[in-house]
């Protein structure tokens, strides 16, 4: 009795791993493989195609976006911390001239998220 034939997903994954292992940089593979469910992979492929990117390029893009979000969150926390310090806003306004006036002569004090 022979074993079950491998699924198309398993065959594709094996081909991808084989291709990735062919790319060698300084004696070490510069890529690796990852397992994910088919619907997730299909979603990533669709998103990459919409941006006219290869799947590896799209994953690089996602990683860069996540890094940027983490940096933005850190900067936002630092800014919010500075705003909470007594006298900071007043000193900022004194140095930079305050907020611009609107046509009605009021100041807007909210920030966009």
C-alpha positions as a Markdown table, in Angstrom:
| # | Residue | x | y | z |
|---|---|---|---|---|
| 1 | Unk | 0.0 | 0.0 | 0.0 |
| 2 | Unk | 1.4 | 3.4 | -1.0 |
| 3 | Unk | 1.1 | 6.5 | 1.1 |
| 4 | Unk | -1.2 | 9.4 | 0.2 |
| 5 | Unk | 0.1 | 11.8 | -2.5 |
| 6 | Unk | 1.3 | 15.1 | -1.1 |
| 7 | Unk | -1.1 | 18.0 | -1.5 |
| 8 | Unk | -0.5 | 20.7 | -4.0 |
| 9 | Unk | 0.2 | 23.0 | -1.0 |
| 10 | Unk | 3.0 | 20.7 | 0.2 |
| 11 | Unk | 4.5 | 20.5 | -3.3 |
| 12 | Unk | 4.4 | 24.3 | -3.7 |
| 13 | Unk | 5.9 | 24.8 | -0.2 |
| 14 | Unk | 8.7 | 22.3 | -1.1 |
| 15 | Unk | 9.4 | 24.2 | -4.3 |
| 16 | Unk | 9.5 | 27.5 | -2.5 |
| 17 | Unk | 11.9 | 26.1 | 0.1 |
| 18 | Unk | 14.1 | 24.8 | -2.7 |
| 19 | Unk | 14.2 | 28.1 | -4.5 |
| 20 | Unk | 14.9 | 30.0 | -1.2 |
| 21 | Unk | 17.8 | 27.6 | -0.4 |
| 22 | Unk | 19.4 | 28.3 | -3.7 |
| 23 | Unk | 19.9 | 32.0 | -2.8 |
| 24 | Unk | 23.0 | 32.1 | -0.8 |
| 25 | Unk | 24.6 | 35.2 | 0.8 |
| 26 | Unk | 28.0 | 34.9 | 2.5 |
| 27 | Unk | 27.6 | 31.1 | 2.9 |
| 28 | Unk | 24.3 | 31.5 | 4.7 |
| 29 | Unk | 20.8 | 31.4 | 3.2 |
| 30 | Unk | 19.3 | 34.9 | 3.2 |
| 31 | Unk | 15.7 | 33.6 | 3.2 |
| 32 | Unk | 13.7 | 31.0 | 5.0 |
| 33 | Unk | 10.3 | 29.4 | 4.8 |
| 34 | Unk | 7.3 | 29.9 | 7.0 |
| 35 | Unk | 4.1 | 27.8 | 7.5 |
| 36 | Unk | 0.7 | 29.4 | 7.3 |
| 37 | Unk | -2.8 | 28.4 | 6.5 |
| 38 | Unk | -3.9 | 28.5 | 2.9 |
| 39 | Unk | -6.5 | 31.3 | 3.3 |
| 40 | Unk | -3.8 | 33.5 | 4.9 |
| 41 | Unk | -1.4 | 32.8 | 2.1 |
| 42 | Unk | -4.0 | 33.5 | -0.5 |
| 43 | Unk | -4.9 | 36.8 | 1.2 |
| 44 | Unk | -1.2 | 37.8 | 1.3 |
| 45 | Unk | -0.9 | 36.9 | -2.4 |
| 46 | Unk | -3.9 | 39.0 | -3.3 |
| 47 | Unk | -2.6 | 42.0 | -1.3 |
| 48 | Unk | 0.8 | 41.7 | -2.9 |
| 49 | Unk | -0.7 | 41.4 | -6.4 |
| 50 | Unk | -2.7 | 44.6 | -5.8 |
| 51 | Unk | 0.5 | 46.4 | -5.0 |
| 52 | Unk | 2.3 | 44.8 | -8.0 |
| 53 | Unk | 4.8 | 43.2 | -5.6 |
| 54 | Unk | 6.2 | 39.7 | -5.2 |
| 55 | Unk | 5.3 | 37.9 | -2.1 |
| 56 | Unk | 8.8 | 38.3 | -0.5 |
| 57 | Unk | 8.8 | 42.0 | -1.4 |
| 58 | Unk | 5.3 | 42.3 | 0.2 |
| 59 | Unk | 6.5 | 40.6 | 3.4 |
| 60 | Unk | 9.4 | 43.1 | 3.5 |
| 61 | Unk | 6.9 | 45.9 | 3.0 |
| 62 | Unk | 4.7 | 44.7 | 5.9 |
| 63 | Unk | 7.7 | 44.4 | 8.2 |
| 64 | Unk | 8.8 | 47.9 | 7.3 |
| 65 | Unk | 5.3 | 49.2 | 8.0 |
| 66 | Unk | 5.2 | 47.4 | 11.4 |
| 67 | Unk | 8.6 | 49.0 | 12.3 |
| 68 | Unk | 7.3 | 52.4 | 11.3 |
| 69 | Unk | 4.2 | 51.9 | 13.4 |
| 70 | Unk | 6.3 | 50.9 | 16.4 |
| 71 | Unk | 8.5 | 54.1 | 16.0 |
| 72 | Unk | 5.4 | 56.2 | 15.6 |
| 73 | Unk | 3.9 | 54.8 | 18.8 |
| 74 | Unk | 7.1 | 55.6 | 20.6 |
| 75 | Unk | 7.3 | 59.1 | 19.3 |
| 76 | Unk | 3.6 | 59.7 | 20.1 |
| 77 | Unk | 4.1 | 58.5 | 23.6 |
| 78 | Unk | 7.1 | 60.9 | 24.0 |
| 79 | Unk | 5.2 | 63.8 | 22.6 |
| 80 | Unk | 2.2 | 63.1 | 24.8 |
| 81 | Unk | 4.6 | 62.9 | 27.8 |
| 82 | Unk | 6.1 | 66.3 | 26.9 |
| 83 | Unk | 2.6 | 67.8 | 26.5 |
| 84 | Unk | 1.7 | 66.6 | 30.0 |
| 85 | Unk | 4.7 | 68.4 | 31.6 |
| 86 | Unk | 3.6 | 71.6 | 33.4 |
| 87 | Unk | 4.4 | 74.7 | 31.4 |
| 88 | Unk | 5.5 | 72.9 | 28.2 |
| 89 | Unk | 2.6 | 74.0 | 26.0 |
| 90 | Unk | 2.9 | 77.6 | 27.3 |
| 91 | Unk | 6.6 | 77.7 | 26.6 |
| 92 | Unk | 6.1 | 76.2 | 23.2 |
| 93 | Unk | 3.4 | 78.8 | 22.4 |
| 94 | Unk | 5.7 | 81.6 | 23.7 |
| 95 | Unk | 8.6 | 80.4 | 21.6 |
| 96 | Unk | 6.7 | 79.6 | 18.4 |
| 97 | Unk | 3.9 | 82.1 | 18.5 |
| 98 | Unk | 1.0 | 79.8 | 19.5 |
| 99 | Unk | -1.6 | 78.1 | 17.4 |
| 100 | Unk | -2.8 | 79.9 | 14.2 |
| 101 | Unk | -6.2 | 81.7 | 14.5 |
| 102 | Unk | -9.2 | 80.5 | 12.6 |
| 103 | Unk | -11.6 | 82.9 | 10.8 |
| 104 | Unk | -13.7 | 82.9 | 13.9 |
| 105 | Unk | -10.7 | 83.8 | 16.1 |
| 106 | Unk | -10.7 | 80.6 | 18.1 |
| 107 | Unk | -7.9 | 78.1 | 18.5 |
| 108 | Unk | -8.2 | 74.4 | 17.8 |
| 109 | Unk | -6.7 | 72.2 | 20.5 |
| 110 | Unk | -7.4 | 68.7 | 19.2 |
| 111 | Unk | -5.0 | 66.6 | 17.2 |
| 112 | Unk | -5.8 | 64.0 | 14.5 |
| 113 | Unk | -5.2 | 60.4 | 15.5 |
